[in-house]
Amino acid sequence: METALHWLIVIIVCASSLLSAYFSYKARRSADTRVRGVNAARMNMSMGVMLIFIALFMMLAYSGSTIKVIIGALFIVLGLFNLFAGLRNSSVYRSMKG
């Protein structure tokens, strides 16, 4: 069961990393400011999910030393910040007149 959970977390990290790269590419290539902002917000949300699951993997896969717990907590805080900033920016750009 533990191995299945680790594989699920790895799959989520890989998928969110690919989504982050995809939305980053789309944001950089877009000429429209609104579309660029929406894609950048989606990239932030994908990065936030990726960082949160990297921290979960670190905390679940390895024995808990103090340094690993501190780094994991920092990744969770950074991931939550990216996730909520992406959600906020997404709502702002979606409400703009297109």
C-alpha positions as CSV (number, residue, x, y, z in Angstrom):
1,M,0.0,0.0,0.0
2,E,2.8,2.3,0.9
3,T,4.5,1.8,-2.5
4,A,1.3,2.5,-4.3
5,L,0.9,5.8,-2.5
6,H,4.5,6.7,-3.4
7,W,3.9,5.9,-7.0
8,L,0.7,8.0,-7.0
9,I,2.6,11.0,-5.6
10,V,5.3,10.6,-8.2
11,I,2.7,10.5,-11.0
12,I,1.0,13.6,-9.6
13,V,4.4,15.4,-9.4
14,C,5.3,14.5,-13.0
15,A,1.8,15.4,-14.3
16,S,1.8,18.8,-12.5
17,S,5.4,19.4,-13.7
18,L,4.3,18.8,-17.3
19,L,1.3,21.0,-16.9
20,S,3.4,23.8,-15.5
21,A,5.8,23.6,-18.4
22,Y,2.9,23.6,-20.9
23,F,1.1,26.6,-19.3
24,S,4.4,28.4,-19.1
25,Y,5.0,27.9,-22.8
26,K,1.4,29.0,-23.6
27,A,1.7,32.1,-21.4
28,R,5.0,33.2,-23.1
29,R,3.7,32.6,-26.6
30,S,0.4,34.4,-26.2
31,A,-0.1,38.0,-27.5
32,D,-3.3,38.7,-25.5
33,T,-2.7,40.0,-22.0
34,R,-5.8,38.3,-20.6
35,V,-4.9,34.8,-22.0
36,R,-1.3,35.3,-20.9
37,G,-2.4,36.1,-17.3
38,V,-4.8,33.1,-17.2
39,N,-2.1,30.7,-18.4
40,A,0.5,32.2,-16.0
41,A,-2.1,31.7,-13.2
42,R,-2.6,28.1,-14.2
43,M,1.2,27.6,-14.2
44,N,1.3,28.9,-10.7
45,M,-1.4,26.5,-9.6
46,S,0.4,23.6,-11.2
47,M,3.7,24.6,-9.5
48,G,1.9,24.9,-6.2
49,V,0.5,21.4,-6.5
50,M,3.9,20.0,-7.6
51,L,5.7,21.6,-4.6
52,I,3.1,20.3,-2.1
53,F,3.3,16.8,-3.4
54,I,7.1,16.9,-3.5
55,A,7.0,17.8,0.2
56,L,4.6,15.0,0.9
57,F,6.8,12.6,-0.8
58,M,9.8,13.8,1.1
59,M,8.0,13.5,4.4
60,L,6.5,10.0,3.7
61,A,9.3,8.3,1.9
62,Y,12.2,9.0,4.2
63,S,12.8,8.9,7.9
64,G,12.0,12.2,9.5
65,S,15.1,14.1,10.4
66,T,14.8,17.8,11.5
67,I,16.3,19.2,8.3
68,K,14.0,17.1,6.0
69,V,11.0,18.2,8.0
70,I,12.0,21.9,7.8
71,I,12.6,21.7,4.1
72,G,9.3,19.8,3.6
73,A,7.5,22.5,5.6
74,L,9.1,25.2,3.5
75,F,8.0,23.4,0.3
76,I,4.5,23.1,1.6
77,V,4.3,26.8,2.5
78,L,5.8,27.8,-0.9
79,G,3.4,25.5,-2.7
80,L,0.4,26.8,-0.9
81,F,1.5,30.4,-1.7
82,N,1.8,29.5,-5.4
83,L,-1.5,27.7,-5.4
84,F,-3.5,30.5,-3.8
85,A,-1.7,33.2,-5.8
86,G,-2.6,31.3,-9.0
87,L,-6.2,31.0,-7.8
88,R,-6.4,34.7,-7.1
89,N,-4.8,35.7,-10.3
90,S,-7.0,33.4,-12.3
91,S,-10.1,34.9,-10.9
92,V,-8.8,38.4,-11.6
93,Y,-7.9,37.6,-15.2
94,R,-11.2,35.7,-15.8
95,S,-13.2,38.7,-14.7
96,M,-11.4,41.1,-17.1
97,K,-13.4,42.0,-20.2
98,G,-12.1,40.0,-23.2
